[in-house]
Amino acid sequence: MFRDSYNIIPTSLAVLLHVLILGSMIVAYDLARPTPFTPLAVQATLVTEIPEVTPPRVVEPEPEPEPVVEEPKPEPDNSEELRRQAEEEKRRLDALLEKERLEKIRQQEEAERKQKEKAEAERKQKEKAEAERKQKEKAEAERKQKEKEEAERKKREEEEKERKRIEAEKQREEDIRRQREENERLRREMEAEQRRDEIDAESERLAAIDSGQLAVYQAMIQQRIYRNWKVPASAQDDLFCSVRVRQARGGHVLGVSFVRCNGDEAVKRSIEAAIFGSSPLPDPPEPNLFDPNILLNLTKQQ
């Protein structure tokens, strides 16, 4: 589509309009000029004939007066007024054209200013967008760098933790190995000492047995049980019960089990009640005579 960038068409139309107005004013001026009046003149030749005889005097009538033709009054000369009006109209048209020209210049300058402002705004917008893009790219790069550094730091920490864990595991295994070796050494020493103590205790116990002190100890226990035993009526005269008593240090009874017994349940319950009622049992005359599982033989004949 054709775009009149230089306003050729409006300018041409304005010039044509001014030409038509000026031409109209000139034609009107010519028509208004007064036409000079020229009176009609009649040319004639007077011929006089001399008669041979003198005729009687003829009285000629007086000529009628020629009609007075009034000259037309000259029309007022308004050419100066028309010229002034034409000049004023020309000045008005010139002022109008100048105004239109200045308005076009102003509009053109305003359009150029707006175009420049638009271009400047677009440039600033592009610069802002570019700055924001660069800022985002920078922030993204910094974020990725931080993530990378954080990942590397965590990796180093994990590797350090794993290294320390492996070292701690090795140290723990080494400590366990040493502790096992130490425990084994202590166990062997304790077993050896315990065997020596057992051997010594067994030797002393055998010596005490040989001296009759074990029989005395068992008799002391049986006497206490007999004192607390209420023999039921169902007990036979040939009653015999072999009972194993489990006791702790100090003689506290922990349990009773029958190895062999020909009594009924009432008899067994009475024996258990008597044994638990005798707790704590008497201490042995010699400590090495203590037996945590002492075997007692009980009969109805006390």
Secondary structure, DSSP 8 states (H G I E B T S, - for coil): ----TT-HHHHHHHHHHHHHHHHHHHHHHHHHS------------------SS-------------------------HHHHHHHHHHHHHHHHHHHHHHHHHHHHHHHHHHHHHHHHHHHHHHHHHHHHHHHHHHHHHHHHHHHHHHHHHHHHHHHHHHHHHHHHHHHHHHHHHHHHHHHHHHHHHHHHHHHHHHHHHHHHHHHHHHHHTTHHHHHHHHHHHHHHHH----TT--TT-EEEEEEEE-TTS-EEEEEEEEE-S-HHHHHHHHHHHHHT-S----SSGGG--SEEEEEEES--
